[in-house]
Amino acid sequence: MIETGLNDNQNIVLDYLKSSESNSPFANIYALWTKCFDYCMGYQFSDYEAEVYEAYSGLDNQEKYEVLQEYGRWGINGGLD
């Protein structure tokens, strides 16, 4: 695994984005945002998804930006092939 310099919560979110079913990074990011909102509104999700949404909710804006940067680098380097 490549060292990214991200904290644990950032790595949880990044791994979730990388494992998403869609090959569209924009669709994956949008799905994350909408599911996090649904989670905050009380919808039930699996334990893994709840962990991801809790991790995402605990990030500040700079940390969220850093996750998106790493996700973009990963995609540019062939991660979405």
KAMO-V723746 format. One line per field, one symbol per residue. ss: DSSP state (H for helix, E for strand, - for the rest). psi: psi as a letter, one per 40 degrees, with the letter a starting at -180 (. if undefined). A space follows every 50 residues. Layout:
ss->???
psi->???
This chain:
ss->-------HHHHHHHHHHH------HHHHHHHHHHHHHHHH------HHHH HHHHHHH---HHHHHHHHHHHHHHHHHHH--
psi->hhheeiidddddddddddeidiehddddddddddddddddeeihiidddd dddddddeiiddddddddddddddddeede.
